[in-house]
Structures are given as C-alpha cells and as structure tokens.
Amino acid sequence: MDEHAADTWTLAGRTWRSRLIVGTGKYKDAALTKAALDASGAEIVTVALRRVDLKAKDNLLGWIDRDRYTLLPNTAGCYTAEDAVRTLRLARELGIADLVKLEVIGDPRTLLPDNEETLRAAKILLDEGFTVLPYVSDDPIVCRKLADMGCAAVMPLAAPIGSGMGIRNPHNIRLIAESIAVPVIVDAGVGTASDAAVALELGCTAVLMNTAIAEAKHPVQMAAAMRLGVAAGRLAYLAGRMPVRGYASPSSPTTGAIE
C-alpha cells in the first residue's frame, strides 16, 4: 500500500496523485459542491465556461479554492470548432491556466462528440500554445491522431454524457489505453464506483465524472465511493488480474490429494 500511495501520474508537466477528476455542475448549491469536491480527493476540477454566470458575485470562479484545485475549463455546449476555440481564448483572458478540455458536440440529442470538428479545433488550440485534453468517442484511431498531434491526453467517452450507463465498449477503451503514449482519461457515462474501477482496471490513467456524483441521492457519499473505486481499480491493474478461462480451475492443488 505504501507503493500505491506513491503511484502518481504526469500531465502537462505536473505530477498528480488523484486519478479522479470531477465536474462542478448540477449540484444544488455551492456548499454541496464544495463538500463533494473535498470527499472526492480530486486535484483537477472542470468548469463549463459557457454555463458560468461571470456577472454573479458568487460565481464558481470566485469561490473555488484555486490553491487547492487546478481548474480545467471546458467547452461544454459548443457545436463547432470556432465556438470551442473562442470559448477557450476567453478562459485564457480570464487568467485560467492554458490546460483545457476540448469538447465539440455533434448532436444535441445524444451529445456525442464531433470527432472531425474536435480534430480541427485541437490543431488551432495547439498552435496557440494551449495544453489540450480532447473529449472524443471511443475510437482508437481518432485518439491516436489526437495524441500524435500533440494533445497532452485523450478523453474517450465511456457512454453518452450524463447517461450513467458505464463503460459500453471496454474492448475499445483497453485498445486505446494500450496503444496511446499520453494519459487516457475516461470521460462521460460513468454511473457508479464500479464503473470507475473498471476504467482503471482497463489501464486508463484517470477518470472524469460529474453527473454520477452530482445526481446521486447523496453526492458527498458517492464522491467518497468514487475515490475508493478509482483507487481499487488502479491497485487491481497494478496487481495484474488472473487470466480469464473458458473452463473451471480447482481452487486447491490436486497434487498429493487423498484418493
């Protein structure tokens, strides 16, 4: 367990301990948001800039502890590369770090990502010096293209945003984790702690979630459960699971058994 405590990862030139990244939307009030963030143990939190009322005195950017949390501005609600780029340029002007989550949606009903627009926006943002974390479908080829382009990480979806269905295509997620040199952060669709554990067991670096915590009956408890789920999944991955067999294998050795 001492070795596990020292199990860190690197993103954008910084070392992180928590492998759980959480969102800040959908909570009923600021107090509950703060309590859930604390219970999660997260070091990075996402902020949907298009949904923050910058004129409000108590807006999220004003009360979140910037010494404790690194803000990851995202482009939720953007449907074109131009909108996404414009939003993140605003984030830079507001003094938020250049570490950004790129999200370009292709369909308002499913909220699935538009991979083509995402690739186009990523190129523009990288050329402008942003550190880009793109949200994309669970397509190993698209993820490889984004990594080769220079993105600091790739963020394939587990399932549609806010669905809570868990990882629908573990095979693709494993392929991405095995073939991409940058961190792989599962994003969107996680519903409960076992989903988070699976993401880490598949070899992913981290997992990002919002709705799974914010819409739980008890968000603070769920945040703590997610923290434990991520830790368990990572430890299981490091331990190396037993092989999957298509037949039974006795739990006790048969050598020397009494006849």
Disulfide bonds with the S-S distance in Angstrom:
none
